[in-house]
Amino acid sequence: MLASQIILSIIIVFFILKITINFFVKKNISSKFFIFWLFLWFLGLLFINFTPLLSFLAKKMGIGRGVDLAVYTSIILIFYFLYLINVEIYELKKRIEKLVRDLALKNLKNKL
């Protein structure tokens, strides 16, 4: 096992422990979110420790190296999550605007 595989595996195990603590102890993430991230990190562990599998999948998809497949997939996922975060921020902004508007109207009615 290469040193980079060991270091990356330790980092991923740390992330797995972190989301597990957040789910079971702090209870500040949903079960859907927990399962998704747990799956994603275990998939990362699998590909780090079994690099021929990633290379095999890359070859089947017409990509030269397994690392390239991992980078392409990561970039696509990052953009998708940025999109989801943007949508969520927009929805929160609209809810805050409605709340402020309703509070302002309520305060105006109370003063009259």
Secondary structure by P-SEA (a helix, b strand, c coil): ccaaaaaaaaaaaaaaaaaaaaccccccccaaaaaaaaaaaaaaaaaaacaaaaaaaaaaaccccaaaaaaaaaaaaaaaaaaaaaaaaaaaaaaaaaaaaaaaaaaaaaac
